[in-house]
Amino acid sequence: MLAWHGGLAWALIAVNAGAGAWALGAHRWLALRGWPLWSAIVVGQLLAIVQAITGSVLIARDERQPEELHALYGFSAVVAVGILCSYRSSSFMRGKEYVLYGLGSLFIMGLGLRELVLS
């Protein structure tokens, strides 16, 4: 499961990097918008949640101690997903959803990179 957790970390970084750049491009160019973009964003967010779950299972099952701040960054990604979802329907974000999810996905990617640096 430890190898799975490491592989998921790279998937989280790659998917969120791609989705973030894509969403920022979609804010500018209408042709980039559509369900494939939103599917990529959802996959990136689900990876953050699955990553936190696998990390929690590793800690509980193997009685591991994560590196300093590792769990904080992991669960911060889950919190970021919740914040993104809550702001999406906010009236002051109308017309800026692509910027919100673009920057949010890049933030989650950054948290994933930071987690790997700590490990």
C-alpha positions in Angstrom: 0.0 0.0 0.0 3.0 2.3 0.5 3.9 2.0 -3.1 0.3 2.7 -4.0 0.3 5.9 -1.9 3.5 7.0 -3.6 2.0 6.4 -7.1 -1.1 8.2 -6.2 1.0 11.2 -5.1 2.5 11.5 -8.6 -1.0 11.0 -10.2 -2.4 13.8 -7.9 0.4 16.1 -8.9 0.1 15.4 -12.6 -3.7 15.5 -12.9 -4.0 18.7 -10.8 -1.2 20.4 -12.7 -2.9 19.6 -16.0 -6.4 20.5 -14.8 -5.2 23.7 -13.3 -3.4 24.9 -16.4 -6.4 23.7 -18.5 -8.9 25.6 -16.4 -6.9 28.8 -16.5 -6.7 28.5 -20.3 -10.4 27.8 -20.4 -11.0 31.1 -18.6 -9.4 32.8 -21.6 -10.4 30.5 -24.5 -14.0 29.2 -24.7 -12.9 26.2 -26.8 -11.2 24.7 -23.8 -14.4 24.6 -21.7 -16.6 21.6 -21.4 -17.2 18.3 -19.6 -13.7 16.9 -20.2 -12.2 19.8 -18.2 -14.6 19.3 -15.3 -13.9 15.5 -15.4 -10.2 16.2 -15.0 -10.9 18.6 -12.1 -13.1 16.0 -10.4 -10.4 13.3 -10.9 -7.8 15.6 -9.4 -10.0 16.3 -6.4 -10.9 12.6 -5.9 -7.2 11.8 -6.0 -6.6 14.2 -3.1 -9.3 12.4 -1.1 -8.1 8.9 -1.9 -4.6 10.0 -1.1 -5.7 11.1 2.4 -7.6 7.9 2.9 -4.6 5.7 1.9 -2.3 7.7 4.1 -4.7 7.3 7.1 -4.9 3.6 6.5 -1.1 3.3 6.4 -0.8 5.2 9.7 -3.5 3.2 11.4 -2.7 -0.2 10.0 1.1 -0.1 10.2 1.3 2.2 13.2 3.5 4.5 11.1 4.5 8.0 12.0 4.4 10.3 9.0 7.2 12.8 8.4 6.8 16.2 10.1 3.9 18.2 8.5 3.2 15.4 5.9 -0.3 14.7 7.3 -1.0 18.4 7.5 -0.3 19.0 3.8 -2.3 15.9 2.9 -5.4 16.9 4.8 -4.9 20.5 3.6 -5.5 19.2 0.1 -8.8 17.7 1.3 -9.8 21.0 2.9 -8.9 22.8 -0.3 -11.3 20.6 -2.2 -14.1 21.5 0.2 -13.3 25.2 0.0 -13.3 25.0 -3.8 -16.7 23.3 -3.9 -18.2 25.8 -1.4 -17.0 28.8 -3.4 -18.2 27.5 -6.7 -21.8 28.6 -6.1 -20.9 31.9 -4.5 -22.3 34.9 -6.2 -19.0 36.8 -6.2 -17.4 34.0 -8.1 -19.8 34.1 -11.1 -17.8 34.2 -14.3 -14.6 33.3 -12.4 -15.1 29.6 -11.8 -12.3 28.6 -14.2 -9.9 30.9 -12.4 -11.0 29.5 -9.0 -10.6 25.9 -10.1 -7.4 26.6 -12.1 -5.7 28.2 -9.1 -7.2 25.7 -6.7 -6.0 22.7 -8.7 -2.5 24.3 -8.9 -2.6 24.8 -5.1 -3.5 21.1 -4.6 -0.6 20.2 -6.9 1.7 22.3 -4.9 0.6 20.6 -1.7 1.3 17.3 -3.3 4.8 18.4 -4.4 5.5 19.7 -0.9 4.4 16.3 0.6 6.9 14.5 -1.6 9.7 16.9 -0.5 8.9 16.1 3.1 9.0 12.3 2.5 
